[in-house]
Amino acid sequence: MFSMKRTISLKLTLTQDQSLALFETQKMFSDACNRVVPYAVEYRCWNQYALHHHSYYSLRESLPSLGAQMACNAIKKVCSSYKVLKIKKAEEVPVIKFKDCGSIHYDKRTFSFRAF
């Protein structure tokens, strides 16, 4: 079966309430990423599968309003951020911090689009 990935860029025209809700979602996602970082540092782990097993349940407990797929996406973002650093075995793992206004990874399980 043939599968195609597409990336789209949309300019959103939001009401004040929608804008506030989106910013709250950004903050919650960044908070989730920041809560996963200590596990990556403690276990020197940036393999998505392994980090998921170290941090998922704790993350879901500490942020119950965060959806399951968004928790997985936060773990994936932390792994990607650490992989880019190319940390050597002898090096100390740095603690990274995600900004409140950072990007959110949406996928087919967390985003839907309806044209009006």
Buried (B, 14 or more C-beta within 10 A) or exposed (E): EEEEEEEEEEEEEEEEEEEEEEEEEBBBBBBBBBBBBEBBBEBEBBBBEBBBEBBBEEBBEEBEEBEEBBBBBBBBBBBEBBEEEEBEEEEEBEEBEBEEEEEBBEEEEBEEEEEE
